[in-house]
Amino acid sequence: MIVRLDIHLAMLFRRWDHPRIIDDLFRIGKMKKLMFAAVSALCITSVSTHAATLADLAAGASLVEGDVTFSGFVFTDNTPLPAFPGDFILDPANLEVTASSTASTTTLSFSLDPGASIAGFDTSSGLPHVFDFFVDFNVAVTGGSTRTLTDVTLGGGDLFATVDAFSEVVFADAINTPSIVLEIFEDAQPDSQTSDSAMLGGVSTLGLFGQVEGKTFVETATAGLSTFSLTFDLSGTAPPPATIPLPAGLPLLLAGLGSLALLRRRKTL
């Protein structure tokens, strides 16, 4: 029985022509590695970045969305000193800034993770808990475009405030006259405002000073936010999109696919 099994296995191994099979498997493995490298290169070279942390932007980076450039970012922590346990102090590395656009608008979105959140007050001093920081930046129509900025809207916020507290986001124009002021807020006492707009009159550059602030005045109060955005309306004809260069990984991917097809054809023959 054992002898028969050995003979059967030997015949089966000869029928398989295992040196050729091993060679084919080796080639297929190489092709798979080649295709994986090609796809990876294709993905990496075709990605366009439209987001950055506030820390990177404050260090000199900028965001470009079509013919609109956001630059000159400045971050300042404005928390009163000494800061109390329970105050929220923003790490600019935890605030992501994203640029997006439609045919006639460009939006700059801000997202805090974790969001700003405070509650109660400092019992030793009787002072409120706070979050308070400045975000300043410039926006300009660039790249030889003739479009202009006509309007701006502040909104997209998830501000909250309860009992005796408030959260607010304010941006003011520091370049043009007359100056504009945009404000969204959530105030537990009088009112709230979820969006605010202003006309810009067709300018090509704009400098904005922003303040994000919140306070809680009693033990049961809460306040905070994690998102807000600025949307700029543009007039004029948008420039044609830039030509996207051929990704470096595409020829590699095509070569891998062609080699696999040739190998498969040889096996069928």
Secondary structure, 3 states (H helix, E strand, C coil): CHHHHHHHHHHHHHHHCHHHHHHHHHHHHHHHHHHHHHHHHHHHHHCCCCEEEHHHHHCCCCEEECCEEEEEEEEEECCCCCCCCCCCCCCHHHEEEEEEECCCEEEEEEEEEEEEEEECECCCCCCEEEEEEEEEEEEEECCCCCCEEEEEEEECCCCEEECCEEEEEEEEECCCCCCCEEEEEEECCCCEECCEEEEEEEECEEEEEEEEEEEECCCCCEEEEEEEEEEEEEECCCCCCCCCCCCCHHHHHHHHHHHHHHHHHHHHC
